[in-house]
């Protein structure tokens, strides 16, 4: 059974930083593509970033240069380092595994809330 458990969300002021973590179990971490998707209140789900099994990364234009995705294979943990946060980054952030295209993945975590105040 695949389990993805996010942590690290919180409230910060604009310009601040947060690091999200996602502990993964039940999947072969080195094989699956993994990523982060966010959903703001009243808005559609939005792709944020993903990292494939080979380590290649991609980012939404809105977060390029500010966010960095990484994997720790020894800990089976996915990270999202978020710097220079903006109020428009406020959303529920979901860890996900096995990329299907767009903002879609096969497996999902429960989400962690990020709130950025101006």
C-alpha positions in Angstrom: 0.0 0.0 0.0 1.4 3.3 -1.1 1.6 6.0 1.6 2.7 9.6 1.2 2.9 11.7 4.3 3.6 15.4 3.9 5.0 17.8 6.6 6.6 21.2 6.8 3.7 23.4 5.9 2.9 26.5 7.9 2.4 30.3 7.9 5.1 32.7 6.8 5.4 36.2 5.6 6.1 37.1 2.0 9.8 36.6 1.2 10.1 33.8 3.7 11.0 30.2 3.1 9.6 26.7 4.0 10.7 23.2 3.2 8.1 20.6 2.6 8.9 16.9 3.2 7.1 13.8 2.0 7.8 10.5 3.5 7.0 7.7 1.1 6.4 4.0 1.7 5.0 1.1 -0.3 6.7 2.3 -3.5 10.0 1.8 -5.1 11.3 5.3 -4.5 14.0 5.2 -7.1 11.6 4.1 -9.9 8.6 6.3 -9.5 8.4 9.9 -10.7 7.3 12.1 -7.8 6.1 15.6 -7.5 4.2 18.4 -5.8 0.8 19.8 -6.8 -1.0 22.6 -5.0 -4.6 23.7 -4.8 -5.7 27.1 -3.6 -9.1 27.6 -2.1 -11.7 27.9 -4.9 -9.1 27.1 -7.7 -8.2 24.2 -9.7 -5.3 21.9 -8.9 -2.0 23.2 -10.2 1.2 21.4 -11.0 4.2 22.7 -9.1 7.2 20.4 -9.7 8.2 16.9 -10.4 11.4 14.8 -10.4 11.7 11.6 -12.4 13.5 8.4 -11.6 16.6 9.7 -13.3 16.6 12.9 -11.3 15.5 15.3 -14.0 13.3 18.0 -12.7 10.6 20.3 -14.0 8.8 23.3 -12.5 5.8 25.4 -13.1 6.7 28.8 -14.5 5.3 30.5 -11.5 7.8 28.9 -9.1 10.9 28.6 -11.3 13.9 30.0 -9.6 12.2 30.0 -6.2 11.4 26.4 -5.5 13.6 23.3 -5.7 12.6 19.7 -5.6 14.8 16.9 -4.4 14.8 13.3 -3.2 16.7 11.6 -0.5 16.9 7.9 -1.6 18.2 6.7 1.8 15.3 8.2 3.6 12.7 7.6 0.9 11.7 11.2 1.3 10.8 13.9 -1.2 11.4 17.6 -0.5 10.3 20.9 -1.8 12.4 23.9 -0.8 10.4 27.0 -1.2 12.1 30.4 -1.1 11.0 34.0 -1.7 7.4 32.9 -1.0 4.6 35.1 -2.3 0.9 35.4 -1.1 -0.1 33.7 -4.4 1.8 30.6 -3.2 -0.9 30.1 -0.5 -2.4 26.7 -1.1 -2.7 23.1 0.1 0.4 21.3 -1.2 0.1 17.6 -2.1 2.9 15.2 -2.5 2.2 12.7 -5.3 3.8 9.7 -7.0 3.7 8.2 -10.5 3.2 11.1 -12.9 0.3 10.8 -15.4 0.6 14.2 -17.1 -0.5 17.7 -16.3 -1.3 18.0 -12.6 -2.2 14.3 -12.4 -0.5 11.5 -10.5 -1.6 8.1 -9.5 -0.9 8.3 -5.7 -1.5 11.2 -3.4 -0.7 12.4 0.1 -3.2 14.2 2.4 -1.6 17.6 1.9 0.0 20.2 4.0 -1.2 23.8 4.1 1.1 26.7 3.2 -0.1 30.2 4.0 1.9 33.3 2.9 0.9 36.7 4.3 1.8 40.0 2.7 
